[in-house]
Structures are given as structure tokens and as C-alpha cells.
Amino acid sequence: MTIVFFVLIFGGIVLAHEFGHYLLAKVNGIHVVEFAIGMGPKLAGFHKNGTDYVIRLLPLGGACMFEGEDGLNEEEAGPSENSFNAASVGARISAVVAGPFFNFILAFLLGILIVGLGGSDSPVIQGVMPGYPAEEAGMLPGDRVVKMNGERIRVAREVSLITYRNQGEPIEIEYTRDGKTYTATITPKYDETAGKYLIGWQGYMEYVEPKGLDLFKLSFYEVRYSLKATVKSLGMLIEGKATKDDLAGPVGIAQVIGEVAKESSEYGPLVVLLNLSNIALLLSVNLGVLNLLPFPALDGGRLVFLLVEAVRGKPIPPEKEGMVHFAGFVALMVLMVFVLYNDIIRLFA
């Protein structure tokens, strides 16, 4: 079942991403040579209207290949008027950006499902631990957290995100009580038993049931939270606050999916669905953000070349751009092997 859930979740996320590329390419008259889900050997497929639709063996990625992209897949007679490079800069930018954008759309739809079935969480203090910074600052049960270090708090999970990001460092907290706003600067205290830094709140989540159009607002907050979590995690990697053990590739993701499905199963199918949808939402946002990074072979890397072309008024030679993207692809494959090895070692450990 772990494999089934992994294929459904990861395959759906990749499908949304590649469909975004495909749809905007078709809208702008760009010829799609191949639309593929998966990597490696071909399992099945068909050819229609000049495009190969393919399912490949390994559910680890996908591709939407345009004619003339990177100087490849040109027709034998040479580039046609429907090739990628023949399209306007704006058309090519929209086709490239559409992949990550559709990941965010998928995340929003998953957010609607999650909030509609399970509600949301509001950052309201449920209790205060004696002898901890929150009590010393005068905070009380019922206080609603509004901001932390200037960041607006929309869902309660953002509290743990910021606390983890600022381990042992002072946090400026803005909260409301009886319609009045208060501010306190709190330095989380390390708890030996819990093994982490604590502000001293005994719960800070209050259930929120969506009403009317609030469903869409709360769904947006779900996507916003995952976006913040992804960006902050990348920042921690760059700053050295996170290690290779905090990275996970396909094997690590599958392991998490399997564990979550197993632990949720005793509470019924609905809880399993909600938890797996949460994972899918986070992964979809993660894929969208990572693909927008300005790294060769990623959508963000291609976007950089297109923006340079828009500024210069002429394109960089496709063969040169193709070489840069190929080098980036090799680097990504090396990183993928490293993460895969790290996943396997951690799995057996």
C-alpha cells in the first residue's frame, strides 16, 4: 500500500506540473513532442496529433518536451513555426512558469479538501506551563497569537515553524486579549524531556470550522503555510541549521507516506485521506518552489535565460543554453543519487 499511495501522490503531483507546461504550450501554439509521466523505460503510450503520450517505469518525475527546446527535437526539415524558439518570449515564459503554477493550484484544491473535511487550526493559547517564558511574560489561556517576529500568523502550525527556526533566540510575539493587543519578547527555553526549545504553551491550537467563503480563505492559508515551511527549510539548509539528515528523496518520502498511512489507519479512512492529502499538498508546493529556483535544467533556470533574452532583445544561442542545462541536469542527477543513498542508509539505520 505504501507503493500504491506513493505512486498516486507523487504521480498526481508530477501530472499536475507537466500538464501546466502542456496546456500553456498548446494555448501558445508550441508543439509538444512528448508528454511523459515517470522516468526510465517506456511502459505504455500512444501517439496523437504529433505528440507521444507516455508512461515510464519509475514514478520519480516526468517531462513535457517541446520541439526545438535546447536545440533538440527539431523536425527533420528544420525548426518549424510551432517550435519552442519560434514562439514569443512571453509565450515561452508562460509555458515554463505554468508547471510550478499548476503545482500551487493543485495544492489549493487539496487545501479545500483538507479544510472542508477536517477544518483548520487557529493560534489560540490553550494553557501556560509554570516556570516557562510564556508565564513569565504574562501570557494567559485564550490569548490569540497574531504575529511572531513581525510575521503574520494565520494557522497554529506556523508557531512551531518559527520556534524551530529561531531555536533559543528571542522571539517578539504580538497577541490579542479581550480586543486589546499586547507585545512580549520571549526566548524559548530548552526542555530536556521534550528535547526541544519551548515557549511554554500547553497547546496553541483551536479548531476552526469553515463557514461559507471562509473555506477558500482557510485553504489559501494551508498553501501559505506549506510555502513558508518550504522556503524556511531551504534557508536553514543554506545557513547550516539543517543537515543532510533533514533531506528526503523518493525513498524517504515513500517511508513517511507509509508510516503516516499505517498510523492513521486505526482512526478510519477519512483520517488516512486527510493526512495523505496534507503530505501531497506540502510536496506539491515543495515541487513548485524547487522548480522556480534559478538553477540550470529547472524551470527557474530556463526562466532566467528567457528574462535575459527579454532584456537583451535577442536569445542566447540554443546550443549554448542546452549545454548549461545539460550540466545542470548532471548535477541534479548526482544530487539525486546522494539523497537516494542517504535515504537508504537512514531506512536501514
N, C-alpha and C positions, 0 to 999 in steps of 0.2 A: 504493500500500500504506500510505503514511503516513495518508491519509484513512481507509482501512479500519480501521487499528489505532486511530486517534483515536476514530472513531465507536464501535468496540467497547468501548474502555476507558472513555471519558467517558460513553457511553450506559449502560454497565453500572453505573457509579458513581451516576449520576443515578437509574437504575431502582431500585437498592437504597434510595436515600434516600427517593424518593417512595413506594415500596412500604411502607416503615416507617410513613409517615403514613397510608397507605391501610389497612393491616392493623389498626392500633390504632384508627382511626376506625370501621372495621367492627365490631371487637370491642366498642366502646363505643356502638354504635348511632347514630353520626353519619353523616348522609347525605353521600356523596361525589358532587358534581355532575360533576366531570371529573377524569380521571386521564390526564395528558399527559406524553409524553416528547418533548423538543425545544421549540423556540420558533418563533414566526412562523406562516406559513400552514399550514393543515392538509393533510397528505399522504394520510392514511388513518385509518380509525377505525370504530367501531361503538358502538351504544347497547345496554346491557343492565342490567336491574333499576334503572333510574333514573340510571345513570352513563354518561357518554360516555368511551370509551377511545380516545385519540387519539395519533397520531404526527405531529409537526410537522417542518417543513423543516430548521430549524437545530438541530444536535445540541449546543446550548450550555446546556441547562438542562431543566427540567421543572416540573410543577405537580400538586398534589393539592388540588383546590378543594372546600372544604366548604360546604354550604348555610348561609347566614347569616354566614359569616366576613367580618369588616369591614363587616357590614351589606349584603353583596352576595349574589347568587344565591339570594335568597329565593323561595319559591314564590309564585305569583300570589295565593293566598289568605292570604298572610302566613306568618310563621315557623311551622314545624311542630315537633312534639315530637322530630324527628330532626335539627333544625338544630344547628349548632356551639354556639351560645349557650345552647341548651336543655340541653346536657349538663352534668354536674357539672364543677367546676373541676379535679378530679383526672383526669377522663376527657379533658378538653381538654389538660391538661399532658402526659399520656401520649401523645396523638396528635401534639403538637408536638415533643416530645423524641424520639419514635420515629425520625424521619428521620435525624438525626445518629447516633443509637444504631445504626441499621442500617448506617451507613457504617463504624462501628467493627467490627461483626460481619463485614461483607464483608472488611475489612482483615485480621481474624483468620483468616478462611478462606483468603485469599490468602497469609498468613503460613505456614499449614500446607502449602500447595502449594510455596512457596519453600523452606522448611526441609526438607520431605520430599524434594524433588528435588535441592536444592543444598547442604543443610547450613547451618550458621551459623558465625559468627566470634567467637572468644574473644579478649579483650585480653591477649595474651601477647607480651612483647618478643622479637623475633627477632634483633636486633642493635643495637649502640650506635655512633653516629658519633663519631669522635675530635674533641675540641675543642668539643663542644656541651654544653649544660647537663645532659643526662641522664648523660653520662660523668662530669662534674664532681660530680654528686650521688651517684655511686657505683652507679648502676643497671647491671644486667647482663642479658645474654640469658637468657630463661627466667623473668624476673620477671613476675608476673601483676598487672596494674593492677586495683585493687579500687574505689578512689574517686578522683574529681578534684573539688577544691573542695567536698568533702562529698557529691557526687552519686555514687550507686552506678553503677558501670559494668558493664553486662551484655553488650553487644556492642562489638566493637572500633571500629566506626564512631562511637561516642559520643566517642572520644578526639579525632578530628578536629573533631567538632562543638564540643566545649568549647574546644579550642585556637583554633579560628577565632573563637569567641565572645569569647575573652579574649586578643586579639592583643597581644603584648608585655607583658601583665600577669602577675604571679606566679600560679602555679597550685600548689595544695597537692595532692600526689599520694600516695595510700596504695597500697602494693603488698605482695605476699607473695613470700617466697622460702624454700623448704625448710620450709614450715609456719609461718614467722615473719612478722610484719607489720612493715613499715617505713614511714616517712613522709619525704617530701622536698618542699621548696618550690622549684619550678623556674620561671624566667622564660624563655619561648620566645625564641629568637634569630632575627633576620631573616636569611634566606638570599637573597642577590641572584640566584643562579642559579635557585632554585626560585620566587622571587618571593613568598614567604610566610614566616610565622614557624614555626620548627621546634623541637621539644623535643630532637631528636637521636636518634630511634629509627629504625633501618633495618628497618622493618616492625614491626607490632604486632598482627598478626592470626594466629591459629591456627585451623585448620579444626576444626569440631566436627560430628561425625556424630550425628544424633538417634537415641536408643535408647529404645524403648517410649514411656512417657508424657512423656519429655523433649521430644517433638515439640511438644506443646501449650505447654509452658513456653517453649521457644525461639520459638514462633510469637507468644506474648504479648510476648516481648522485641522482636520485629520491630515490632509495633504500638507498643510503648512508645517505641522509638527514633524512629519517624516522628512520634509525638505530641510528643516533646521537640524534634525538629527544627522542627516547625511552630510551637510556642509560642515557642521561642528566636528563630526568624526574625521573628516578629511583634514580639517585644521589641526586636530590632535595628532594625526599621523605626521603631518609636516613639522609640527613643533616637538615631536618626540615624546608626547604624552601618551601615545598609544604604540603598541609593538606589533610584530608580525603575528603574535597570538591573537590579536584583535581582528585580524583579517580572516575572511572566509571566502572560499571559491565554491564551485558547484557541489563538491563533496560535503563541505561544511554546511552549505545551505540545505542540502538534502538531509543531513543529520538533524539539523534544527527542525525542519519540517516534520520529520519522523517522530522526534521527541514530543513536539507540540501536539501532533495528531494523537499520539498514544496517551499523553497525559490528559487531553481534553475529552477523549472518547468516553470516559466514565460519566461525564456530565451530559452526554447526548449529542446527536448530530449537529444541532444548532450551535453549540459551543465550539465544536470542531470547525464548522463553517466560518464562524466569526474569527477564530484565531488564525486560521489559514488565510482568510481574507486580509487580516491585518499584516501578515507576512508578505502577501502578494502586493499590497499597497506600498509597503516600505521598499520592496525590491523594485517595483515599477518606478517609483520616484528615484531610487538609487541609480537605476539604469539610465534614466533621463538625465540626471545630473552628471554622471560619469561621462556620458557621451557628449556632453557640451563642454567638457574640459578641452582646452586648446592644445591637444596632443595629436601628432600625426596618426592617420588611419581612423581616428574617431571623428564623429560628426563635427565636434568643436574644432578639430584640426582643419577639416575641409572648409569650415565656415571662415576660419582665419584667412585662407587663400582667397576665398570669394570676396571678403571685405577688402583685402589688399587690392584685388582686381577692380573693385568698385571705386576705390580711391585713386588708383593709377590710371584707370580708364582703359587698361588692356590686361589680358590674362597672363599669368605665369605659364610658360610652356608646359603642356600636359605631361610630357615625358619626365620633366624635372619634378613636377608636383607628384607624379606617380612614384618616382624614386624615394621621395621623402616619406610618402605614405607607406611604401613597402618597408622602409627601415623602421617606421613606427609600428607596423604590423608585426615585424620580427621581434621587436622589443616587447610588445604586448604578449606574444606567444611565450617568450622567456618568462615574463611575469606570471602568466597563467600556469606554466609548469611549476614555478616556485610555489605559488599559492596551493596548487593541487598537491604537491609533495607535503607542504605544511599541513594541509587538511588531513591527509592520510596518516601522518605521524601523530597528529593530535587525536585522531579517531582511535588508533590502536593504543595510544597512551592512556 
